[in-house]
Amino acid sequence: MSDIKRMLNDARAEMDKALASTKHEFASIRSGKATTNMLDTVRVEMYGQQMNLNQVANISAPEPRLLLVTPYDKAQIKVIEKAIREADLGLEPSTQSSIIRVPLPAMNEQRRKELAKVVHKLAEEGRIAVRHARTHSRDVLKKVKDESEDDIKHAEKDLQKLHDDYIHKIDDALKAKEAEIMEV
């Protein structure tokens, strides 16, 4: 495989990672209905270390506006409830026997606008990662010795097209998420 093909494949792989990461971040942003990955960012102090909530409890969404968290270790229920409350997600969990109920409050217009700003920030981080991949690939391309100038120019155009495609994909994901958040 030529250096140029390898560089383009590496750039595509990096841009794929940036897009996947951005979409994963979008999924953790609350829209109108409950999803189990809304609590992906919650970290719990258990057994002397920080752990992801999904490592210490089962999370389910039986209703559109309710999450149920069932701790694997029932003795840690208060610690988990506190971690959810302090995760800055605007959620108020309550314990019922061995289950933590997390009702989702109705979102008001101000909260929707705040979430839209967060989503825009996450999209910009994704765009920056795509630009970094392009910049890195350009640097690699400048060091290629055994290719013709025409091949290098074509590779630069291909790289720019790849960059533009991924920026467009991030923008499309942003528009979809923003529409989902603003939907009443």
Phi, psi and omega per residue, in radians:
M1 nan 2.354 -3.118
S2 -1.251 2.818 3.119
D3 -1.051 -0.647 -3.106
I4 -1.171 -0.813 3.125
K5 -1.062 -0.753 3.139
R6 -1.084 -0.755 3.129
M7 -1.068 -0.781 3.140
L8 -1.139 -0.698 3.100
N9 -1.118 -0.732 3.104
D10 -1.100 -0.742 3.128
A11 -1.085 -0.769 3.131
R12 -1.073 -0.733 -3.139
A13 -1.104 -0.764 3.115
E14 -1.115 -0.728 -3.131
M15 -1.203 -0.613 3.050
D16 -1.057 -0.770 3.118
K17 -1.056 -0.761 -3.135
A18 -1.087 -0.764 -3.141
L19 -1.140 -0.799 -3.132
A20 -1.097 -0.716 3.127
S21 -1.109 -0.760 3.126
T22 -1.083 -0.787 3.131
K23 -1.119 -0.661 3.106
H24 -1.128 -0.738 3.096
E25 -1.091 -0.736 3.114
F26 -1.030 -0.686 -3.091
A27 -1.121 -0.479 -3.132
S28 -1.439 -0.145 3.101
I29 -1.459 2.258 -3.059
R30 -1.264 2.246 2.980
S31 -1.910 -2.536 -3.066
G32 -1.296 -0.445 -3.044
K33 -2.144 2.738 -3.069
A34 -1.280 2.360 2.971
T35 -2.338 2.597 -3.066
T36 -1.148 -0.466 -3.123
N37 -1.432 0.074 3.048
M38 -1.141 -0.435 -3.091
L39 -1.746 0.235 -3.138
D40 -1.047 -0.514 -3.086
T41 -1.470 -0.131 -3.109
V42 -1.318 2.206 3.102
R43 -1.978 2.390 -3.081
V44 -2.060 2.341 3.068
E45 -1.477 1.831 -3.139
M46 -2.433 2.467 3.089
Y47 0.944 0.622 3.066
G48 1.377 0.216 3.112
Q49 -2.606 2.804 3.105
Q50 -1.409 2.280 -3.134
M51 -2.317 2.643 3.045
N52 -1.216 2.558 -3.119
L53 -0.996 -0.695 -3.091
N54 -1.219 -0.115 3.059
Q55 -1.558 -0.308 -3.073
V56 -2.051 -0.037 -3.110
A57 -2.730 2.724 3.033
N58 -1.603 2.331 -3.116
I59 -2.045 2.290 3.098
S60 -2.394 2.771 3.127
A61 -2.181 1.416 -3.079
P62 -1.251 -0.409 3.141
E63 -2.301 2.777 -3.115
P64 -1.065 -0.419 -3.077
R65 -2.132 0.483 -3.101
L66 -2.562 2.366 2.986
L67 -1.988 2.477 3.044
L68 -2.008 2.256 3.112
V69 -2.020 2.084 -3.136
T70 -1.979 1.819 -3.132
P71 -1.118 2.488 3.059
Y72 -1.236 -0.608 3.105
D73 -1.910 1.832 -3.050
K74 -1.065 -0.423 -3.137
A75 -1.210 -0.296 -3.083
Q76 -1.713 0.222 -3.028
I77 -1.051 -0.710 -3.127
K78 -1.173 -0.670 3.129
V79 -1.105 -0.743 -3.129
I80 -1.186 -0.767 3.111
E81 -1.024 -0.769 3.130
K82 -1.097 -0.715 -3.139
A83 -1.103 -0.700 3.113
I84 -1.149 -0.764 -3.118
R85 -1.091 -0.700 -3.058
E86 -1.548 0.067 -3.090
A87 -1.361 0.044 3.101
D88 1.050 0.685 3.104
L89 -1.856 0.002 -3.137
G90 1.279 0.484 -3.106
L91 -1.917 2.541 3.116
E92 -2.098 1.582 3.138
P93 -1.287 2.703 3.048
S94 -2.431 2.496 -3.091
T95 -1.635 2.344 3.025
Q96 -2.291 1.908 -3.030
S97 0.879 -1.884 -3.072
S98 -1.905 0.318 -3.116
I99 -2.217 2.485 3.047
I100 -1.812 2.108 3.093
R101 -1.637 2.288 3.136
V102 -2.153 1.592 3.111
P103 -1.320 2.499 3.118
L104 -1.643 2.108 3.119
P105 -1.227 2.666 3.074
A106 -1.118 2.431 -3.107
M107 -1.537 2.327 3.066
N108 -1.616 3.033 -3.064
E109 -1.055 -0.718 -3.119
Q110 -1.108 -0.757 3.141
R111 -1.125 -0.661 3.104
R112 -1.075 -0.731 3.139
K113 -1.176 -0.672 3.082
E114 -1.077 -0.769 3.129
L115 -1.141 -0.628 3.100
A116 -1.094 -0.685 3.100
K117 -1.117 -0.733 3.121
V118 -1.070 -0.757 -3.128
V119 -1.122 -0.702 3.094
H120 -1.073 -0.714 3.129
K121 -1.113 -0.759 3.121
L122 -1.116 -0.682 3.112
A123 -1.121 -0.709 3.126
E124 -1.124 -0.669 3.072
E125 -1.075 -0.678 3.080
G126 -1.125 -0.744 3.110
R127 -1.087 -0.714 3.132
I128 -1.087 -0.725 3.122
A129 -1.096 -0.689 3.099
V130 -1.132 -0.733 3.116
R131 -1.118 -0.679 3.101
H132 -1.071 -0.732 3.120
A133 -1.085 -0.721 3.114
R134 -1.127 -0.802 -3.130
T135 -1.067 -0.785 3.129
H136 -1.062 -0.749 -3.127
S137 -1.158 -0.646 3.078
R138 -1.096 -0.719 3.110
D139 -1.074 -0.724 3.101
V140 -1.108 -0.720 -3.110
L141 -1.103 -0.639 3.134
K142 -1.138 -0.439 -3.107
K143 -1.546 -0.131 -3.134
V144 -1.212 2.255 -3.065
K145 -1.853 -0.711 -2.946
D146 -1.627 0.514 3.096
E147 -2.140 2.686 -3.141
S148 -1.294 2.802 3.122
E149 -1.078 -0.655 3.130
D150 -1.084 -0.764 3.129
D151 -1.084 -0.696 3.137
I152 -1.172 -0.721 3.099
K153 -1.088 -0.752 3.103
H154 -1.096 -0.703 3.127
A155 -1.114 -0.684 3.101
E156 -1.099 -0.716 3.105
K157 -1.139 -0.736 3.116
D158 -1.088 -0.730 3.131
L159 -1.094 -0.757 3.123
Q160 -1.120 -0.699 3.118
K161 -1.122 -0.732 3.103
L162 -1.054 -0.807 3.103
H163 -0.993 -0.872 -3.114
D164 -1.071 -0.685 3.125
D165 -1.083 -0.781 -3.110
Y166 -1.234 -0.645 3.060
I167 -1.066 -0.729 3.128
H168 -1.109 -0.709 3.126
K169 -1.111 -0.715 3.112
I170 -1.138 -0.737 3.119
D171 -1.093 -0.691 3.099
D172 -1.106 -0.763 3.115
A173 -1.105 -0.669 3.106
L174 -1.086 -0.826 -3.139
K175 -1.051 -0.747 -3.131
A176 -1.122 -0.782 -3.117
K177 -1.170 -0.698 3.132
E178 -1.111 -0.726 3.097
A179 -1.105 -0.682 3.116
E180 -1.118 -0.720 -3.137
I181 -1.191 -0.750 -3.054
M182 -1.353 -0.227 3.128
E183 -1.146 2.257 -3.112
V184 -1.625 nan nan
